[in-house]
Amino acid sequence: MEHFDVLVVGAGISGVGAGYHLQTQCPDKTFVILEGLESFGGTWLMHRYPGIRSDSDLYTFGYRFKPWTGAPIATAAEILDYMQEVIEENSLDQRIRYQHWIDSASWSSSEQCWTLSGTRKDTNEPINFTANFLWMCQGYYKHAEGYTPDWQGMESFRGQIVHPQTWPEGLDYRDKQVLVIGSGATTATIVPAMAGDCEHITVLQRSPTYFIPARNESELADHLRRLEIDENWIHEIVRRDILFNQEEFTRRSVEAPESVKEELLNGVKAYLPEGYDIDTHFTPRYRPWQQRLAFVPDGDIFKGIAAGKATMVTDEIEAFNETGVRLKSGRQIDTDIILTATGFNLCVLGDIDFMVDGKSVDFADTITYRGMMFTGVPNMVWIFGYFRASWTLRVDLIGDFVCRLLNHMDQSGVASVMPELRRQDRDMPISCWIDPDNFNPNYLKRSMHKLPRRGDKPEWQHTQDYWAEKTDFPLIDLEDPVFKYR
């Protein structure tokens, strides 16, 4: 039974960032990073479908402490290379243990520590650890399988049905008819990557999605490099410029949604032939930013449509059959391969079995403190990033908070902390994790009942507002009665 001051679960973009902050801000703390997969990277290691790339810029998706020097939208391989550099430059490889799968975590108030149990996947040996503090960085969806609706007649289709999240090695799609179901960021990536090799690729969507087509470059960064400005300065300046523009865009999406909608649709129209049916295929039912916006570098998916290599179909599936799918309109789409780019299954804290003092924890019965801590659960933080800004921005903010909290606890001579409702909070309205009118992707709506609840005050919810949190987090009063220390 090994013991650490801090145990980090997951070596993806969040876990590697957590390791960096622990090492630099809490140098006397012992810690380990446990990763269930065979290497680091999380999403960027696991997803193997053609063209896999980021859907947000790397100047903000990259860490604040490590300059990004490439094009804003990066491939999975480029992101893994970047993470490898972070790990090597900070000797984090000595802290990471791969193929360590955690099944259960139990907190003991009498011993003031967590006990974690699981399995080493490469040897099938049981593993056990104890830790004073648990930092959950395992992401927010199930890696083993993506979400595929149960359509009638799926078993009768004679071709292959593939979910991009579990892409089979060696899938041969050359000169074949391919049908992609769904129109989110995954589809926007797969279609241009495959279109040149398929006989034809059809995108079938139930409803349209907003996209932001633009050149995959930063004119500001390129100009600063011509002036031979230090890359650390470039990284910071470009990050601030992007975040300033994103804040303005997010504000306008709420205050002037019709104007933003027109701008987004005009961006799509610029790549498509005159008279293309934008209303049917690219005009969503929701206002901008109620669901995630996907950046489309150089409009590549629209170029495939304009060139006749890809076709958009907006309809609903009636049933699968031997040769393809029949739509509710009566149309038949015959195909050789069906790709179900239909989203993922949300995973709450790794689906680990949590117990506190012998009692099972149902996180749906807890209330979240700023989307990272939970009432009744001591010495634990969960990283859940942003939807309207890059995930990693919150990794850095939470990293600063956790390290400040740990140092404060040492200075105060206390062993544990958990949030609890203050007297003024006890009568506040309690509702689901996030307001559906604020953000409502299907994977959240399907799993909202599993997530912690929120109050009507900013400190009792995940606001999704980076621009407020970047100011608020450093000012959190660690002596606020919200924190119960022992």
N, C-alpha and C positions, 0 to 999 in steps of 0.2 A: 504494500500500500504506500505509494509515493504521495508526498504532501507538497503543495505549492501555495504561495500567498494568493496568487491569482491563476485561475484556469480559464483559458479562452477556448471556446468551442467554434471551430471553423477556421480554415486558412484561405478564405476567399478575400475579396477586396476589403471587407470589414475586419476580418481577423488579422490580416497582415498589418493593417493600419493600427489596430489595437496593440499589437506587439510593439510597433515602433513607438507609440506614445508611452507605453509602460516602460520601455527601455530607456527612453530619454527623460521622462518626467518623474518616474519612480524607480531610479536605478538600483535601489536596495531591495526591491521586491523580487522574489523568485516567481517565475511564471512559466507555463507551458501552453502551447497551442496544439490542440488535438483536432486532426482532420480525418474524416471518414474516407475520403477518396485517396487515390494513390499519389497525388501531388497537390500543389497549391493552385489557386485560381478560381475554384468554385464554378460559377456559370461559364467562365471563359475556358475552363478545362473540359467541362462536361458537354457543352453544346458543340456538336460536330457537323452541323448542317452546312450546306454550301454558302459561302459568303459571310459567315458569322462575323458581326461587327457591332460596335457600340451604336446606340441610338441617341446618345448625347455626347457633347464635346468633351475631349480628354483634358482640356485646360481646367475644367471644373470637375470632371469625373476622376482625374488624377489627383493624387494627394497634394495638399498645399505645400508640403515640405520637399517634394520631388518634381522638378520642372518637367513638363511635357514638351517635346521638341518636334513632334511629327504633325501630320494633318489632323484637324480637329476630330473627325470621325475615324476610328481606328479599328483594325481587324482584331479578332481574338488573339492571333499570334503576336501582334504588336503589344497588346495589353499584357499578355503573359510575359513577354520580354521585359516590359516595364516593371512588372511585379517582381520578376527574377532579380532585376537590378536593385530594387528596394530591399529584398531579402538578403542579397549578397553584401550590399554596402553596409548593412546594419547587423550582419551576422545572425539574422533571425533563423537561418536554417538550423542552427543549434537548438532552437527552441521549439521547432515544429516536429510533431510525430504524426506520420501518415498512417492511413488504414486503421485508425483508432476510432471505432464507432461507439458512441455513447447511447445507452438504452435508458438509464435511470439516473436521477439526481435527487438526493435526500438531504434535507437540512436538519441539523440537530441544534436546538437552542442551548442545550446543556453543554455541548461541546463547541458551539459557535463555529461550525464549519459545515461544508458540503461534502457528501460522499457520492462519488460518481462511479457507475459500473457500466461495463460494455464488453466489446469483443474486438480483438485484433483481427481484422478481416484477412490478412495474409497468412496468419498461422492458426486462426480460430481459437486462440487462447483468450481466457477472460482477462479483463483489465479492471483495475480499481485505483481510484485516486481520491485524495481529500484535498480540499482547498478552502481558504478563508473567504474568497470572493469569486463569483462566477460571472463571466462575461460572455454572453451569447451572441455569436457572430456567424451563425450558420445559414443566414439568409431567410427567405420567407416563402419558399415554395418547395414542393417535394421533388427531389432530384430523380427518383427512380422512375417516375412516369408523369407524363403531361396529362392535361385534361382533354378528353375526347367525349363528346356527347354520345349517347346510345341511340343511334339512328336505326330505324326499322330496316331490316334486310342487310345489314353490314356483312353478315356471314356469307351471303350469297355472291359477293363481289369476287370475281376470279383473278383480279390483279392484286397488287400490293397496297396495303394501307399503312402509312408511316406517320408517326408523330415526330415533328422535327426535334423534340427534346431527346428522343431516343433513336437518333439517326443510325441506321445499320451501316456498318462498314462495307464499302463496295457496292452500294446501291447503284444499279445501272439505269440511268434515265436518258441516255443518248438516243436521239431519234424516236422518242416515245411521247405519247400524249400524257400530260401531267395535269392533274386538277389539284389546286391548292384551296382548301376551305378555310376562310378567315382572311382578315385584311389589316392586321396589326403590324407591329414592327418586324415580327418574324417573316411575314409574307413580303413586306417591303424589302427584306434582305434576300430571301430565297429566290424570288422571281427574277430579278436582274442577274443573279449569279447563275441560274439554270437556263434562262431563256435561250442563250446562244447554242446550247447543246440539245435541247428538247426539240421534237418536231413542232410542238406547240404547248403553251402553258396557259391554263385558264384559272382565273381567280374567282372563286364563288364566295360572295359575302352576303350575310343576312342584312347588314346595314353598313353604310360607309364610315370611314375613319378620316380624321384630319391628318394631313402631312405637311411638313415644312421642307420643300425642296430648295436647296441652295448649294453654292459651290463649296466643295470640301477644302476650304482653306481659310486662313485668318490673315486678312490683308494687314491688320495692325501688327501681328507677330512678324510677318515677313518684312514689313517696313522697319521694325525695331531691329531685326537681325541685320538688315542692310546698314543700319547705323552702328552695328557692332555693340549693341547693348548686351549686358550680361544676361544669360538665360534665366537666372533666378529673378531678375527684374522683369524680364519679358513675361515669365510665367505669372507673376503677381499682377502686372498691369493688364494682361489679356484676361485673366480670371475676373478682375474687377470690372472690366469693360463688358464682358459677357454677362456677368451677374447683374450689372446695372440695367442692361438691355432686357434681360429676362424678367427682372422685377417690373419694369415698365410694361412689358408685354402681358405679364400675369395680371397686373392691375387693370389694363385695358380689356382683357378677356372677360372680366366681371363687369366693369363699368360701361364698356362699349362693345359688347359681344358681336353685334351685327357688323360693325366696322372691321373687327379682327377677322371675322368669318369671311368677309369679302376679300381681305388681303390674302388669306390662306388659299381661297379658291382661285384667285387671280394667279397665284404662284403655280398652281397645278395647271391652269389653262395655258400658261406660257409654254408648256412642254407638249401639249396635246393638239391634234389637228383641229382646225376650225369646225365648229358645229358638234364637237364631241359632247355626249350627254353627261355633263358635269353634275347636273341636278340629281340624276339617278345614282351615279356611281361614286361621286366624291363629295356629296353634301350630307354631312351627318345630321342626326336628329337632335343632338345635344349641342350645347354651346361650347366654344373652344375652351379646352383645359378641364372639362369635367371628366375627361379620360386623357391618358397620356398621349402627347404629340410625338410622332416619330419623325426624326430628321432624315431626309432622303438626299444623300450626297449627289450633287450634280443631276438630280431628277432622274436617276437611272431606271427606276421602275416605269416611269412615264415614257421614257424613250423606248422601252421595250414594247409598250402598248402602241405608240406612234408608228413603230417599225413593223407592226403586225405580228410580232413574236409572242405577244401576250394579250389576253382578252379579259375584260372585267364583266362579270355577271352578278347582278344584284337580285337575289331571289332566295327562297327558303327550300330546304330539302324535304321532299315528300317521303322518299325511301331510296335506299341503295338497291341495285339489282346486279345481275351478272356482269354487265358491261360498264357500269358507271352509276350515275344517280339520276333519279327522276325528280324534277322540281315541282313545287306547288302550282306553278304556272302551266304545267303540263310538258314543259321542255325536257328533253333527255340530253344529258351530257355523257358521252362515251369517253372512256379514258383507260390508260394502262396502269397508272399509279395515282393514288389519292394521298395527298399530304394534309393531315389535319392540324393546321396551324391555329388551333382553337383555344390556346391559352394553357394555363397550368393550374395545379391544385395547391392552394395556399397551405403552408405548413406553419403552425404556431410553435415557436421555440423548438424546432427540430423534432416535434412529436415525441419528445422525451417524456418519460413518466416522472413527474415532479411530485415530491412529497415534502411537507414541512411538519416536523415533529410527529411523524407517523400518519399524517392525514394527507390524502391525495389532493393535489392542487388542480382545480378547474379554472383556467385563466379567464374564462368567460364570467366568472364570479368575482373577479378582481377589478379594480379601477386603476387605470394607468396614470403614472406621474410622468408627464411630458413625453409619453410614448416610449419610455425606456425602462421605467421601474414600475412595480406593481404592489398594491396594498396586500399585506399579509405575506409577502415573499421577501425575506431578508437577503442582503448582500448579493444582489443579482441585477445586472443591467442587460437589456436587449437592444441591439442595434437594428432599427427599422428606419431606412433612409427616406429620401424624398421622392415624390412622383413628378413634381413640377420643376425640380432642380436636380442636379446630379446626386445620386445616392451617397457618394463619398464625402460630400460636404458635411453630412451629418456624422459620418465616421470620425472626422476631425473634431467636430464640436463635442460629440459625446466622449471622445478620447480625452480632451482637455478636462471635461467635467469629472469623469471617473478618476483620473489621476489626482485632480484637486481634492476630490472626496476622500480618496484613500490616504493622501497625505494629511488631510484634516483629521481623519479618524486616528491616525498614528499620534498626531500632536495632542489630541484630546484624550488619548488612552482608552478608546472604546473599540470593541471588536466587531460590532454589527450595526447595520442601519437598514431601515425599510421605511417607505412612505406610509403615512396614515392620514386620514381625513382630519383636518382641524375642526375646531368647534364651529367656525363660520362656514365650513364646507358640508356639514352633515345633512343639511336640508336642500342642497343644490340638486337640480334635475340631473338624472343619470340617463345616458343614451348609448347607442352603439359606437363602436370604435371610431368611425368617421362619418360625417354628415353626407349622405348620398347626394345631396344637392351640390356639395362641394367637390366630391370626387366619387365616381361610381363605376369603375370597371367591373366586368362580370366576375372575375376571380375573387374580388372583395365581397361582392353581393352574395356569392354562393357560400362564402365561409364566414360571414360577419358574426354568426352565432358562436363561433369558436374563439373569437378575439376578445381581449379585455374591453371593458367599457370605459366611457369618458364622462367627465362632468362638463359644466358649462363655463368653466374658468380655464384660461390658457394653460395653467400649470397641471390641470387634470385632463389633458388631451394631447394628441399628436396633431399639432396645428397644420403641419405640412407647409409652414411658412418659414423658409430659411432666413429670409430677410429680417424677420422679427427675432428668430432664435439666435442668430449670430450676435445680436445685441443682448438678448435676455440671458443666454446660458452663462456667459462669464460673470453676470451679476447675481446669479442664484446665491441666496444667503444660506450657507450650510448650517446655520443655527436656527433656521426657520422651523417652527413647530411641526411642519410637514414631515421632517425627518425624525424618526424615532430611533435613538441610539441605545446600545447596551454595551 
